[in-house]
Amino acid sequence: MKKDNDNPLADIGSGFKVIFIMSFYIITYSIGTLLSVGGIYWLWMAIQIKSFTMFFIGLLPISWFITAPVGAYSLVTQETPLWELEWFN
C-alpha cells in the first residue's frame, strides 16, 4: 500500500550513499592495514639484510611515512628496491 510520504528515489539515493560510505571505509581500512603490515615488513627486511640502521629508522615514528609505503611496495611486488639495498647494505 502506497503512503503519501513515500519517496522511492530518496530510498535509492540513501542506499547509494550507504554503499559509497561503506566502500570508502573498506578502502581506507585496507590501505591502513597494508601500510601497517608494510612497516613490519620493513623491519623484517632490515633483519634479513642485517642492517641496524635500517631497523632503527623503521622504529622511528617520524620515518613511518616513508618506511611503511616502501615496505608495503616490497611486500606486494616481492622485490626490494635497489636504492634501499644500496643505502642500507
PDB file with one MODEL, atoms N, CA, C and O in Angstrom:
MODEL        1
ATOM      1  N   MET A   1       0.840  -1.164   0.000  1.00  0.00           N
ATOM      2  CA  MET A   1       0.000   0.000   0.000  1.00  0.00           C
ATOM      3  C   MET A   1       0.896   1.242   0.000  1.00  0.00           C
ATOM      4  O   MET A   1       1.825   1.337   0.803  1.00  0.00           O
ATOM      5  N   LYS A   2       0.628   2.166  -0.874  1.00  0.00           N
ATOM      6  CA  LYS A   2       1.423   3.382  -1.002  1.00  0.00           C
ATOM      7  C   LYS A   2       0.963   4.419   0.019  1.00  0.00           C
ATOM      8  O   LYS A   2      -0.229   4.659   0.217  1.00  0.00           O
ATOM      9  N   LYS A   3       1.953   5.014   0.650  1.00  0.00           N
ATOM     10  CA  LYS A   3       1.667   6.077   1.608  1.00  0.00           C
ATOM     11  C   LYS A   3       1.965   7.418   0.945  1.00  0.00           C
ATOM     12  O   LYS A   3       2.682   7.477  -0.054  1.00  0.00           O
ATOM     13  N   ASP A   4       1.427   8.463   1.490  1.00  0.00           N
ATOM     14  CA  ASP A   4       1.631   9.798   0.912  1.00  0.00           C
ATOM     15  C   ASP A   4       3.074  10.278   1.047  1.00  0.00           C
ATOM     16  O   ASP A   4       3.551  11.034   0.200  1.00  0.00           O
ATOM     17  N   ASN A   5       3.772   9.852   2.090  1.00  0.00           N
ATOM     18  CA  ASN A   5       5.133  10.364   2.314  1.00  0.00           C
ATOM     19  C   ASN A   5       6.208   9.402   1.787  1.00  0.00           C
ATOM     20  O   ASN A   5       7.383   9.563   2.117  1.00  0.00           O
ATOM     21  N   ASP A   6       5.830   8.408   0.977  1.00  0.00           N
ATOM     22  CA  ASP A   6       6.814   7.514   0.370  1.00  0.00           C
ATOM     23  C   ASP A   6       7.546   8.229  -0.754  1.00  0.00           C
ATOM     24  O   ASP A   6       6.939   8.924  -1.568  1.00  0.00           O
ATOM     25  N   ASN A   7       8.852   8.047  -0.784  1.00  0.00           N
ATOM     26  CA  ASN A   7       9.670   8.632  -1.838  1.00  0.00           C
ATOM     27  C   ASN A   7      10.731   7.590  -2.222  1.00  0.00           C
ATOM     28  O   ASN A   7      11.812   7.575  -1.633  1.00  0.00           O
ATOM     29  N   PRO A   8      10.443   6.731  -3.187  1.00  0.00           N
ATOM     30  CA  PRO A   8      11.369   5.640  -3.508  1.00  0.00           C
ATOM     31  C   PRO A   8      12.713   6.141  -4.036  1.00  0.00           C
ATOM     32  O   PRO A   8      13.732   5.483  -3.825  1.00  0.00           O
ATOM     33  N   LEU A   9      12.742   7.278  -4.708  1.00  0.00           N
ATOM     34  CA  LEU A   9      14.019   7.802  -5.202  1.00  0.00           C
ATOM     35  C   LEU A   9      14.920   8.228  -4.055  1.00  0.00           C
ATOM     36  O   LEU A   9      16.140   8.094  -4.151  1.00  0.00           O
ATOM     37  N   ALA A  10      14.354   8.732  -2.988  1.00  0.00           N
ATOM     38  CA  ALA A  10      15.156   9.090  -1.813  1.00  0.00           C
ATOM     39  C   ALA A  10      15.737   7.843  -1.170  1.00  0.00           C
ATOM     40  O   ALA A  10      16.866   7.864  -0.679  1.00  0.00           O
ATOM     41  N   ASP A  11      14.969   6.749  -1.168  1.00  0.00           N
ATOM     42  CA  ASP A  11      15.476   5.492  -0.624  1.00  0.00           C
ATOM     43  C   ASP A  11      16.641   4.967  -1.450  1.00  0.00           C
ATOM     44  O   ASP A  11      17.624   4.473  -0.899  1.00  0.00           O
ATOM     45  N   ILE A  12      16.532   5.072  -2.764  1.00  0.00           N
ATOM     46  CA  ILE A  12      17.621   4.640  -3.641  1.00  0.00           C
ATOM     47  C   ILE A  12      18.847   5.524  -3.425  1.00  0.00           C
ATOM     48  O   ILE A  12      19.972   5.027  -3.375  1.00  0.00           O
ATOM     49  N   GLY A  13      18.632   6.821  -3.299  1.00  0.00           N
ATOM     50  CA  GLY A  13      19.742   7.744  -3.058  1.00  0.00           C
ATOM     51  C   GLY A  13      20.446   7.458  -1.746  1.00  0.00           C
ATOM     52  O   GLY A  13      21.674   7.488  -1.677  1.00  0.00           O
ATOM     53  N   SER A  14      19.673   7.180  -0.701  1.00  0.00           N
ATOM     54  CA  SER A  14      20.298   6.875   0.585  1.00  0.00           C
ATOM     55  C   SER A  14      21.009   5.527   0.531  1.00  0.00           C
ATOM     56  O   SER A  14      22.006   5.329   1.225  1.00  0.00           O
ATOM     57  N   GLY A  15      20.519   4.611  -0.275  1.00  0.00           N
ATOM     58  CA  GLY A  15      21.199   3.326  -0.450  1.00  0.00           C
ATOM     59  C   GLY A  15      22.547   3.507  -1.134  1.00  0.00           C
ATOM     60  O   GLY A  15      23.537   2.904  -0.719  1.00  0.00           O
ATOM     61  N   PHE A  16      22.597   4.330  -2.177  1.00  0.00           N
ATOM     62  CA  PHE A  16      23.875   4.622  -2.832  1.00  0.00           C
ATOM     63  C   PHE A  16      24.834   5.324  -1.883  1.00  0.00           C
ATOM     64  O   PHE A  16      26.040   5.078  -1.914  1.00  0.00           O
ATOM     65  N   LYS A  17      24.298   6.194  -1.046  1.00  0.00           N
ATOM     66  CA  LYS A  17      25.128   6.901  -0.072  1.00  0.00           C
ATOM     67  C   LYS A  17      25.760   5.907   0.908  1.00  0.00           C
ATOM     68  O   LYS A  17      26.944   6.011   1.228  1.00  0.00           O
ATOM     69  N   VAL A  18      24.974   4.958   1.375  1.00  0.00           N
ATOM     70  CA  VAL A  18      25.488   3.937   2.294  1.00  0.00           C
ATOM     71  C   VAL A  18      26.551   3.086   1.614  1.00  0.00           C
ATOM     72  O   VAL A  18      27.583   2.788   2.214  1.00  0.00           O
ATOM     73  N   ILE A  19      26.310   2.693   0.370  1.00  0.00           N
ATOM     74  CA  ILE A  19      27.289   1.888  -0.368  1.00  0.00           C
ATOM     75  C   ILE A  19      28.580   2.668  -0.567  1.00  0.00           C
ATOM     76  O   ILE A  19      29.665   2.110  -0.407  1.00  0.00           O
ATOM     77  N   PHE A  20      28.484   3.953  -0.913  1.00  0.00           N
ATOM     78  CA  PHE A  20      29.670   4.785  -1.113  1.00  0.00           C
ATOM     79  C   PHE A  20      30.461   4.925   0.182  1.00  0.00           C
ATOM     80  O   PHE A  20      31.685   4.795   0.177  1.00  0.00           O
ATOM     81  N   ILE A  21      29.774   5.188   1.290  1.00  0.00           N
ATOM     82  CA  ILE A  21      30.460   5.371   2.569  1.00  0.00           C
ATOM     83  C   ILE A  21      31.108   4.062   3.024  1.00  0.00           C
ATOM     84  O   ILE A  21      32.234   4.069   3.523  1.00  0.00           O
ATOM     85  N   MET A  22      30.409   2.947   2.855  1.00  0.00           N
ATOM     86  CA  MET A  22      30.980   1.649   3.225  1.00  0.00           C
ATOM     87  C   MET A  22      32.204   1.328   2.362  1.00  0.00           C
ATOM     88  O   MET A  22      33.198   0.807   2.867  1.00  0.00           O
ATOM     89  N   SER A  23      32.135   1.633   1.077  1.00  0.00           N
ATOM     90  CA  SER A  23      33.283   1.406   0.196  1.00  0.00           C
ATOM     91  C   SER A  23      34.471   2.250   0.631  1.00  0.00           C
ATOM     92  O   SER A  23      35.605   1.772   0.640  1.00  0.00           O
ATOM     93  N   PHE A  24      34.216   3.498   0.990  1.00  0.00           N
ATOM     94  CA  PHE A  24      35.276   4.384   1.459  1.00  0.00           C
ATOM     95  C   PHE A  24      35.934   3.825   2.722  1.00  0.00           C
ATOM     96  O   PHE A  24      37.159   3.816   2.836  1.00  0.00           O
ATOM     97  N   TYR A  25      35.120   3.362   3.663  1.00  0.00           N
ATOM     98  CA  TYR A  25      35.657   2.803   4.902  1.00  0.00           C
ATOM     99  C   TYR A  25      36.460   1.529   4.639  1.00  0.00           C
ATOM    100  O   TYR A  25      37.515   1.330   5.242  1.00  0.00           O
ATOM    101  N   ILE A  26      35.982   0.681   3.762  1.00  0.00           N
ATOM    102  CA  ILE A  26      36.694  -0.563   3.458  1.00  0.00           C
ATOM    103  C   ILE A  26      38.028  -0.271   2.790  1.00  0.00           C
ATOM    104  O   ILE A  26      39.042  -0.881   3.133  1.00  0.00           O
ATOM    105  N   ILE A  27      38.035   0.658   1.839  1.00  0.00           N
ATOM    106  CA  ILE A  27      39.286   1.020   1.162  1.00  0.00           C
ATOM    107  C   ILE A  27      40.266   1.659   2.140  1.00  0.00           C
ATOM    108  O   ILE A  27      41.454   1.337   2.125  1.00  0.00           O
ATOM    109  N   THR A  28      39.782   2.559   2.984  1.00  0.00           N
ATOM    110  CA  THR A  28      40.647   3.211   3.970  1.00  0.00           C
ATOM    111  C   THR A  28      41.217   2.196   4.950  1.00  0.00           C
ATOM    112  O   THR A  28      42.405   2.247   5.270  1.00  0.00           O
ATOM    113  N   TYR A  29      40.392   1.281   5.426  1.00  0.00           N
ATOM    114  CA  TYR A  29      40.849   0.249   6.350  1.00  0.00           C
ATOM    115  C   TYR A  29      41.879  -0.661   5.683  1.00  0.00           C
ATOM    116  O   TYR A  29      42.866  -1.046   6.309  1.00  0.00           O
ATOM    117  N   SER A  30      41.654  -1.003   4.419  1.00  0.00           N
ATOM    118  CA  SER A  30      42.586  -1.866   3.693  1.00  0.00           C
ATOM    119  C   SER A  30      43.939  -1.194   3.507  1.00  0.00           C
ATOM    120  O   SER A  30      44.982  -1.824   3.676  1.00  0.00           O
ATOM    121  N   ILE A  31      43.917   0.080   3.160  1.00  0.00           N
ATOM    122  CA  ILE A  31      45.180   0.806   2.991  1.00  0.00           C
ATOM    123  C   ILE A  31      45.914   0.920   4.322  1.00  0.00           C
ATOM    124  O   ILE A  31      47.132   0.751   4.375  1.00  0.00           O
ATOM    125  N   GLY A  32      45.187   1.202   5.389  1.00  0.00           N
ATOM    126  CA  GLY A  32      45.811   1.279   6.716  1.00  0.00           C
ATOM    127  C   GLY A  32      46.418  -0.045   7.137  1.00  0.00           C
ATOM    128  O   GLY A  32      47.511  -0.083   7.702  1.00  0.00           O
ATOM    129  N   THR A  33      45.713  -1.129   6.863  1.00  0.00           N
ATOM    130  CA  THR A  33      46.236  -2.456   7.192  1.00  0.00           C
ATOM    131  C   THR A  33      47.467  -2.773   6.363  1.00  0.00           C
ATOM    132  O   THR A  33      48.454  -3.292   6.886  1.00  0.00           O
ATOM    133  N   LEU A  34      47.416  -2.463   5.070  1.00  0.00           N
ATOM    134  CA  LEU A  34      48.563  -2.718   4.201  1.00  0.00           C
ATOM    135  C   LEU A  34      49.781  -1.914   4.645  1.00  0.00           C
ATOM    136  O   LEU A  34      50.898  -2.432   4.630  1.00  0.00           O
ATOM    137  N   LEU A  35      49.583  -0.660   5.040  1.00  0.00           N
ATOM    138  CA  LEU A  35      50.707   0.151   5.493  1.00  0.00           C
ATOM    139  C   LEU A  35      51.261  -0.356   6.826  1.00  0.00           C
ATOM    140  O   LEU A  35      52.472  -0.322   7.049  1.00  0.00           O
ATOM    141  N   SER A  36      50.393  -0.819   7.698  1.00  0.00           N
ATOM    142  CA  SER A  36      50.872  -1.378   8.971  1.00  0.00           C
ATOM    143  C   SER A  36      51.717  -2.627   8.743  1.00  0.00           C
ATOM    144  O   SER A  36      52.788  -2.777   9.332  1.00  0.00           O
ATOM    145  N   VAL A  37      51.235  -3.509   7.895  1.00  0.00           N
ATOM    146  CA  VAL A  37      51.995  -4.716   7.569  1.00  0.00           C
ATOM    147  C   VAL A  37      53.271  -4.345   6.813  1.00  0.00           C
ATOM    148  O   VAL A  37      54.302  -4.999   6.975  1.00  0.00           O
ATOM    149  N   GLY A  38      53.205  -3.295   5.987  1.00  0.00           N
ATOM    150  CA  GLY A  38      54.394  -2.825   5.270  1.00  0.00           C
ATOM    151  C   GLY A  38      55.475  -2.324   6.212  1.00  0.00           C
ATOM    152  O   GLY A  38      56.662  -2.543   5.974  1.00  0.00           O
ATOM    153  N   GLY A  39      55.066  -1.653   7.284  1.00  0.00           N
ATOM    154  CA  GLY A  39      56.046  -1.201   8.281  1.00  0.00           C
ATOM    155  C   GLY A  39      56.724  -2.369   8.973  1.00  0.00           C
ATOM    156  O   GLY A  39      57.928  -2.336   9.228  1.00  0.00           O
ATOM    157  N   ILE A  40      55.950  -3.398   9.274  1.00  0.00           N
ATOM    158  CA  ILE A  40      56.531  -4.593   9.894  1.00  0.00           C
ATOM    159  C   ILE A  40      57.434  -5.312   8.895  1.00  0.00           C
ATOM    160  O   ILE A  40      58.478  -5.847   9.268  1.00  0.00           O
ATOM    161  N   TYR A  41      57.033  -5.321   7.639  1.00  0.00           N
ATOM    162  CA  TYR A  41      57.861  -5.964   6.607  1.00  0.00           C
ATOM    163  C   TYR A  41      59.176  -5.212   6.414  1.00  0.00           C
ATOM    164  O   TYR A  41      60.201  -5.830   6.127  1.00  0.00           O
ATOM    165  N   TRP A  42      59.160  -3.894   6.568  1.00  0.00           N
ATOM    166  CA  TRP A  42      60.397  -3.104   6.512  1.00  0.00           C
ATOM    167  C   TRP A  42      61.365  -3.589   7.591  1.00  0.00           C
ATOM    168  O   TRP A  42      62.553  -3.771   7.328  1.00  0.00           O
ATOM    169  N   LEU A  43      60.853  -3.796   8.803  1.00  0.00           N
ATOM    170  CA  LEU A  43      61.701  -4.278   9.893  1.00  0.00           C
ATOM    171  C   LEU A  43      62.216  -5.693   9.590  1.00  0.00           C
ATOM    172  O   LEU A  43      63.369  -6.008   9.884  1.00  0.00           O
ATOM    173  N   TRP A  44      61.373  -6.537   9.009  1.00  0.00           N
ATOM    174  CA  TRP A  44      61.795  -7.883   8.647  1.00  0.00           C
ATOM    175  C   TRP A  44      62.898  -7.842   7.589  1.00  0.00           C
ATOM    176  O   TRP A  44      63.849  -8.620   7.664  1.00  0.00           O
ATOM    177  N   MET A  45      62.785  -6.947   6.604  1.00  0.00           N
ATOM    178  CA  MET A  45      63.838  -6.804   5.591  1.00  0.00           C
ATOM    179  C   MET A  45      65.125  -6.329   6.237  1.00  0.00           C
ATOM    180  O   MET A  45      66.211  -6.759   5.848  1.00  0.00           O
ATOM    181  N   ALA A  46      65.013  -5.435   7.234  1.00  0.00           N
ATOM    182  CA  ALA A  46      66.209  -4.953   7.928  1.00  0.00           C
ATOM    183  C   ALA A  46      66.917  -6.092   8.646  1.00  0.00           C
ATOM    184  O   ALA A  46      68.146  -6.152   8.670  1.00  0.00           O
ATOM    185  N   ILE A  47      66.135  -6.998   9.230  1.00  0.00           N
ATOM    186  CA  ILE A  47      66.731  -8.155   9.892  1.00  0.00           C
ATOM    187  C   ILE A  47      67.388  -9.070   8.859  1.00  0.00           C
ATOM    188  O   ILE A  47      68.477  -9.591   9.098  1.00  0.00           O
ATOM    189  N   GLN A  48      66.740  -9.267   7.723  1.00  0.00           N
ATOM    190  CA  GLN A  48      67.294 -10.131   6.677  1.00  0.00           C
ATOM    191  C   GLN A  48      68.565  -9.543   6.068  1.00  0.00           C
ATOM    192  O   GLN A  48      69.506 -10.274   5.759  1.00  0.00           O
ATOM    193  N   ILE A  49      68.591  -8.225   5.897  1.00  0.00           N
ATOM    194  CA  ILE A  49      69.775  -7.561   5.339  1.00  0.00           C
ATOM    195  C   ILE A  49      70.863  -7.407   6.394  1.00  0.00           C
ATOM    196  O   ILE A  49      72.029  -7.184   6.069  1.00  0.00           O
ATOM    197  N   LYS A  50      70.472  -7.529   7.666  1.00  0.00           N
ATOM    198  CA  LYS A  50      71.360  -7.348   8.821  1.00  0.00           C
ATOM    199  C   LYS A  50      71.857  -5.912   8.886  1.00  0.00           C
ATOM    200  O   LYS A  50      73.052  -5.659   9.039  1.00  0.00           O
ATOM    201  N   SER A  51      70.919  -4.977   8.767  1.00  0.00           N
ATOM    202  CA  SER A  51      71.234  -3.555   8.815  1.00  0.00           C
ATOM    203  C   SER A  51      70.575  -2.936  10.043  1.00  0.00           C
ATOM    204  O   SER A  51      69.356  -2.767  10.090  1.00  0.00           O
ATOM    205  N   PHE A  52      71.398  -2.600  11.036  1.00  0.00           N
ATOM    206  CA  PHE A  52      70.878  -1.984  12.246  1.00  0.00           C
ATOM    207  C   PHE A  52      70.320  -0.598  11.948  1.00  0.00           C
ATOM    208  O   PHE A  52      69.309  -0.198  12.527  1.00  0.00           O
ATOM    209  N   THR A  53      70.969   0.137  11.052  1.00  0.00           N
ATOM    210  CA  THR A  53      70.487   1.484  10.705  1.00  0.00           C
ATOM    211  C   THR A  53      69.098   1.430  10.092  1.00  0.00           C
ATOM    212  O   THR A  53      68.238   2.240  10.436  1.00  0.00           O
ATOM    213  N   MET A  54      68.873   0.496   9.197  1.00  0.00           N
ATOM    214  CA  MET A  54      67.560   0.355   8.570  1.00  0.00           C
ATOM    215  C   MET A  54      66.516  -0.031   9.615  1.00  0.00           C
ATOM    216  O   MET A  54      65.394   0.474   9.577  1.00  0.00           O
ATOM    217  N   PHE A  55      66.864  -0.909  10.536  1.00  0.00           N
ATOM    218  CA  PHE A  55      65.946  -1.316  11.586  1.00  0.00           C
ATOM    219  C   PHE A  55      65.619  -0.138  12.492  1.00  0.00           C
ATOM    220  O   PHE A  55      64.461   0.062  12.859  1.00  0.00           O
ATOM    221  N   PHE A  56      66.622   0.636  12.853  1.00  0.00           N
ATOM    222  CA  PHE A  56      66.420   1.794  13.724  1.00  0.00           C
ATOM    223  C   PHE A  56      65.529   2.841  13.054  1.00  0.00           C
ATOM    224  O   PHE A  56      64.646   3.409  13.697  1.00  0.00           O
ATOM    225  N   ILE A  57      65.758   3.094  11.777  1.00  0.00           N
ATOM    226  CA  ILE A  57      64.928   4.051  11.037  1.00  0.00           C
ATOM    227  C   ILE A  57      63.488   3.550  10.962  1.00  0.00           C
ATOM    228  O   ILE A  57      62.553   4.348  11.023  1.00  0.00           O
ATOM    229  N   GLY A  58      63.305   2.255  10.832  1.00  0.00           N
ATOM    230  CA  GLY A  58      61.966   1.684  10.799  1.00  0.00           C
ATOM    231  C   GLY A  58      61.224   1.807  12.122  1.00  0.00           C
ATOM    232  O   GLY A  58      59.993   1.769  12.143  1.00  0.00           O
ATOM    233  N   LEU A  59      61.950   1.952  13.225  1.00  0.00           N
ATOM    234  CA  LEU A  59      61.329   2.106  14.539  1.00  0.00           C
ATOM    235  C   LEU A  59      60.933   3.553  14.852  1.00  0.00           C
ATOM    236  O   LEU A  59      60.095   3.790  15.721  1.00  0.00           O
ATOM    237  N   LEU A  60      61.528   4.512  14.153  1.00  0.00           N
ATOM    238  CA  LEU A  60      61.225   5.921  14.415  1.00  0.00           C
ATOM    239  C   LEU A  60      59.867   6.299  13.820  1.00  0.00           C
ATOM    240  O   LEU A  60      59.657   6.129  12.619  1.00  0.00           O
ATOM    241  N   PRO A  61      58.948   6.807  14.635  1.00  0.00           N
ATOM    242  CA  PRO A  61      57.611   7.144  14.110  1.00  0.00           C
ATOM    243  C   PRO A  61      57.632   8.211  13.017  1.00  0.00           C
ATOM    244  O   PRO A  61      56.776   8.194  12.132  1.00  0.00           O
ATOM    245  N   ILE A  62      58.575   9.125  13.057  1.00  0.00           N
ATOM    246  CA  ILE A  62      58.619  10.192  12.049  1.00  0.00           C
ATOM    247  C   ILE A  62      58.955   9.624  10.664  1.00  0.00           C
ATOM    248  O   ILE A  62      58.606  10.224   9.648  1.00  0.00           O
ATOM    249  N   SER A  63      59.622   8.485  10.623  1.00  0.00           N
ATOM    250  CA  SER A  63      60.011   7.912   9.335  1.00  0.00           C
ATOM    251  C   SER A  63      58.986   6.923   8.794  1.00  0.00           C
ATOM    252  O   SER A  63      59.177   6.391   7.700  1.00  0.00           O
ATOM    253  N   TRP A  64      57.913   6.661   9.518  1.00  0.00           N
ATOM    254  CA  TRP A  64      56.905   5.708   9.063  1.00  0.00           C
ATOM    255  C   TRP A  64      56.218   6.156   7.784  1.00  0.00           C
ATOM    256  O   TRP A  64      55.671   5.325   7.060  1.00  0.00           O
ATOM    257  N   PHE A  65      56.235   7.464   7.487  1.00  0.00           N
ATOM    258  CA  PHE A  65      55.626   7.946   6.247  1.00  0.00           C
ATOM    259  C   PHE A  65      56.380   7.440   5.027  1.00  0.00           C
ATOM    260  O   PHE A  65      55.823   7.379   3.930  1.00  0.00           O
ATOM    261  N   ILE A  66      57.636   7.078   5.212  1.00  0.00           N
ATOM    262  CA  ILE A  66      58.442   6.561   4.105  1.00  0.00           C
ATOM    263  C   ILE A  66      58.601   5.048   4.205  1.00  0.00           C
ATOM    264  O   ILE A  66      58.459   4.336   3.211  1.00  0.00           O
ATOM    265  N   THR A  67      58.895   4.563   5.399  1.00  0.00           N
ATOM    266  CA  THR A  67      59.205   3.141   5.543  1.00  0.00           C
ATOM    267  C   THR A  67      57.993   2.238   5.329  1.00  0.00           C
ATOM    268  O   THR A  67      58.128   1.162   4.746  1.00  0.00           O
ATOM    269  N   ALA A  68      56.827   2.649   5.784  1.00  0.00           N
ATOM    270  CA  ALA A  68      55.633   1.804   5.630  1.00  0.00           C
ATOM    271  C   ALA A  68      55.225   1.636   4.159  1.00  0.00           C
ATOM    272  O   ALA A  68      54.974   0.509   3.733  1.00  0.00           O
ATOM    273  N   PRO A  69      55.151   2.723   3.364  1.00  0.00           N
ATOM    274  CA  PRO A  69      54.819   2.507   1.942  1.00  0.00           C
ATOM    275  C   PRO A  69      55.882   1.712   1.181  1.00  0.00           C
ATOM    276  O   PRO A  69      55.549   0.907   0.311  1.00  0.00           O
ATOM    277  N   VAL A  70      57.160   1.934   1.504  1.00  0.00           N
ATOM    278  CA  VAL A  70      58.212   1.175   0.820  1.00  0.00           C
ATOM    279  C   VAL A  70      58.135  -0.290   1.223  1.00  0.00           C
ATOM    280  O   VAL A  70      58.312  -1.178   0.389  1.00  0.00           O
ATOM    281  N   GLY A  71      57.870  -0.544   2.500  1.00  0.00           N
ATOM    282  CA  GLY A  71      57.699  -1.932   2.943  1.00  0.00           C
ATOM    283  C   GLY A  71      56.489  -2.580   2.299  1.00  0.00           C
ATOM    284  O   GLY A  71      56.544  -3.749   1.915  1.00  0.00           O
ATOM    285  N   ALA A  72      55.389  -1.836   2.173  1.00  0.00           N
ATOM    286  CA  ALA A  72      54.188  -2.377   1.529  1.00  0.00           C
ATOM    287  C   ALA A  72      54.456  -2.655   0.052  1.00  0.00           C
ATOM    288  O   ALA A  72      54.032  -3.682  -0.477  1.00  0.00           O
ATOM    289  N   TYR A  73      55.155  -1.745  -0.607  1.00  0.00           N
ATOM    290  CA  TYR A  73      55.513  -1.953  -2.015  1.00  0.00           C
ATOM    291  C   TYR A  73      56.376  -3.207  -2.163  1.00  0.00           C
ATOM    292  O   TYR A  73      56.159  -4.018  -3.063  1.00  0.00           O
ATOM    293  N   SER A  74      57.348  -3.352  -1.276  1.00  0.00           N
ATOM    294  CA  SER A  74      58.226  -4.518  -1.341  1.00  0.00           C
ATOM    295  C   SER A  74      57.468  -5.808  -1.075  1.00  0.00           C
ATOM    296  O   SER A  74      57.757  -6.840  -1.680  1.00  0.00           O
ATOM    297  N   LEU A  75      56.506  -5.748  -0.179  1.00  0.00           N
ATOM    298  CA  LEU A  75      55.705  -6.932   0.134  1.00  0.00           C
ATOM    299  C   LEU A  75      54.814  -7.328  -1.043  1.00  0.00           C
ATOM    300  O   LEU A  75      54.695  -8.510  -1.363  1.00  0.00           O
ATOM    301  N   VAL A  76      54.193  -6.345  -1.684  1.00  0.00           N
ATOM    302  CA  VAL A  76      53.269  -6.636  -2.781  1.00  0.00           C
ATOM    303  C   VAL A  76      54.017  -7.114  -4.020  1.00  0.00           C
ATOM    304  O   VAL A  76      53.592  -8.068  -4.672  1.00  0.00           O
ATOM    305  N   THR A  77      55.129  -6.459  -4.348  1.00  0.00           N
ATOM    306  CA  THR A  77      55.859  -6.818  -5.563  1.00  0.00           C
ATOM    307  C   THR A  77      56.887  -7.918  -5.338  1.00  0.00           C
ATOM    308  O   THR A  77      57.435  -8.452  -6.302  1.00  0.00           O
ATOM    309  N   GLN A  78      57.158  -8.266  -4.090  1.00  0.00           N
ATOM    310  CA  GLN A  78      58.130  -9.295  -3.721  1.00  0.00           C
ATOM    311  C   GLN A  78      59.539  -8.979  -4.224  1.00  0.00           C
ATOM    312  O   GLN A  78      60.297  -9.890  -4.557  1.00  0.00           O
ATOM    313  N   GLU A  79      59.891  -7.691  -4.280  1.00  0.00           N
ATOM    314  CA  GLU A  79      61.253  -7.303  -4.621  1.00  0.00           C
ATOM    315  C   GLU A  79      61.634  -6.079  -3.803  1.00  0.00           C
ATOM    316  O   GLU A  79      60.824  -5.174  -3.601  1.00  0.00           O
ATOM    317  N   THR A  80      62.847  -6.064  -3.346  1.00  0.00           N
ATOM    318  CA  THR A  80      63.352  -4.941  -2.570  1.00  0.00           C
ATOM    319  C   THR A  80      63.885  -3.888  -3.537  1.00  0.00           C
ATOM    320  O   THR A  80      64.644  -4.221  -4.447  1.00  0.00           O
ATOM    321  N   PRO A  81      63.501  -2.618  -3.356  1.00  0.00           N
ATOM    322  CA  PRO A  81      64.024  -1.575  -4.247  1.00  0.00           C
ATOM    323  C   PRO A  81      65.552  -1.505  -4.181  1.00  0.00           C
ATOM    324  O   PRO A  81      66.152  -1.674  -3.119  1.00  0.00           O
ATOM    325  N   LEU A  82      66.155  -1.255  -5.324  1.00  0.00           N
ATOM    326  CA  LEU A  82      67.612  -1.223  -5.413  1.00  0.00           C
ATOM    327  C   LEU A  82      68.211  -0.125  -4.550  1.00  0.00           C
ATOM    328  O   LEU A  82      69.248  -0.329  -3.920  1.00  0.00           O
ATOM    329  N   TRP A  83      67.565   1.043  -4.515  1.00  0.00           N
ATOM    330  CA  TRP A  83      68.102   2.142  -3.723  1.00  0.00           C
ATOM    331  C   TRP A  83      68.131   1.785  -2.241  1.00  0.00           C
ATOM    332  O   TRP A  83      69.011   2.235  -1.508  1.00  0.00           O
ATOM    333  N   GLU A  84      67.181   0.986  -1.808  1.00  0.00           N
ATOM    334  CA  GLU A  84      67.144   0.572  -0.402  1.00  0.00           C
ATOM    335  C   GLU A  84      68.333  -0.336  -0.078  1.00  0.00           C
ATOM    336  O   GLU A  84      68.970  -0.192   0.965  1.00  0.00           O
ATOM    337  N   LEU A  85      68.616  -1.255  -0.970  1.00  0.00           N
ATOM    338  CA  LEU A  85      69.752  -2.147  -0.763  1.00  0.00           C
ATOM    339  C   LEU A  85      71.081  -1.379  -0.794  1.00  0.00           C
ATOM    340  O   LEU A  85      72.001  -1.679  -0.034  1.00  0.00           O
ATOM    341  N   GLU A  86      71.163  -0.378  -1.692  1.00  0.00           N
ATOM    342  CA  GLU A  86      72.401   0.393  -1.786  1.00  0.00           C
ATOM    343  C   GLU A  86      72.619   1.268  -0.563  1.00  0.00           C
ATOM    344  O   GLU A  86      73.751   1.425  -0.106  1.00  0.00           O
ATOM    345  N   TRP A  87      71.546   1.838  -0.029  1.00  0.00           N
ATOM    346  CA  TRP A  87      71.682   2.710   1.131  1.00  0.00           C
ATOM    347  C   TRP A  87      72.018   1.960   2.416  1.00  0.00           C
ATOM    348  O   TRP A  87      72.833   2.420   3.216  1.00  0.00           O
ATOM    349  N   PHE A  88      71.392   0.813   2.604  1.00  0.00           N
ATOM    350  CA  PHE A  88      71.484   0.164   3.899  1.00  0.00           C
ATOM    351  C   PHE A  88      72.321  -1.099   3.923  1.00  0.00           C
ATOM    352  O   PHE A  88      72.411  -1.741   4.969  1.00  0.00           O
ATOM    353  N   ASN A  89      72.923  -1.476   2.839  1.00  0.00           N
ATOM    354  CA  ASN A  89      73.723  -2.682   2.829  1.00  0.00           C
ATOM    355  C   ASN A  89      75.184  -2.376   2.917  1.00  0.00           C
ATOM    356  O   ASN A  89      76.008  -3.291   2.921  1.00  0.00           O
TER     357      ASN A  89
ENDMDL
END
